[in-house]
C-alpha cells in the first residue's frame, strides 16, 4: 500500500538521523476481543514500517488513577512519540481519565479536546485515524464528494463526528444518523455515499441503499458462527449490499489497513515534532550561563 511504503521510507530516514526509531505506546485495559484483534494489527504494522510498538497491558480492574499515572509516565518517556489507548474502556473508567491525561502532542488518534477543537476549526492537529482513513479512502478512489449527499451512521467522538467534519470540509452535504434516528432507511435511500460506524452487524443491507451508492463499512464486529467459529464482520450486510452499491469496502480489509497506515504517519509526525522540540530546548539551555 502506498501510504505504508512512504511512511516506511520516512521512518528509516528519521531513525538514521536521530539514532532512535519513532515509538508508539498502545495501552490496553483488560482483554476485549475486537480491540485485541485491532491491536495486533497495529503492532504488526509498526514492525513493518520500523516503528517501535510497545504494548502496555493493564488489568481489566485497574483504577482510573493508575491508568492516568501510566499515561503521564508515557507522556514523559522520550522514546514514546505517540500514545493510543484502546477503546472501549471498562465502564467504571470515564473516557475523560484518558483525554485529560494524554499529552496533545502525543495524541496520535486525536482524542484530546485540543485536537478535537483543532479539527472542528480546521486547524492542523491530530485527526482520529479511522475517520480520516474512511474519507481518505473515498478521495483516493476518486469518489466525488463535493455537493453529494453523504450519510454517516454513528456519532461517536472517535469515528462518526470527526468523519462528518472531514466530509463537510470536502463540501459534501452530510447527514449524521444514530440510534435515535427514526427512519434510517429513509436517509440511506437518498445517499450517494454511506459511511457506517455503529458497531451493529448487518445494520445496513442492500434494500436500504440507493443503487450505485458508495458504501464504506467502518464497523468491526466479532460474531460467533457456531461450528465455523468466530468471524470478523462489518456493520453492512456485504452480500446484499454489493449487489446494489456502486462500490463497497469489505471487512476485514477496506478501512482497517488504511487506518493503521495513517496512524503510522501520525506517529512519525509526532516523533519529528518531539525531536524538533528536544533540539530547541537543548539550544536554549546551552544559552543559559550559570551564575
Ligand atoms: P460507538 O459505540 O462509540 O458508537 C456507535 C454509534 O453508532 C453511536 O453513535 C450510536 O448511536 C450509533 N448506533 C448504534 N446503534 C445504531 C442503530 N441501530 N442505528 C443507528 N445508529 C446506531 O462505536 P465507535 O464509533 O467507536 O465504533 C463504531 C464501529 O466502528 C465499531 O464496530 C468499531 O469496532 C468500529 N471501529 C473500526 C475501526 C477501524 O479501524 N475500522 C476503528 C474504530 C472503531 P448513539 O450515539 O445514539 O448511541
Boltz pocket constraint, residues with backbone or C-beta under 6 A from the ligand:
constraints:
  - pocket:
      binder: B
      contacts: [[A, 34], [A, 130], [A, 153], [A, 154], [A, 155], [A, 156], [A, 157], [A, 158], [A, 159], [A, 160], [A, 177], [A, 178], [A, 179], [A, 180], [A, 181], [A, 184], [A, 196], [A, 197], [A, 198], [A, 199], [A, 200], [A, 203], [A, 217], [A, 218], [A, 219], [A, 220], [A, 221], [A, 255], [A, 256], [A, 259]]
      max_distance: 6.0
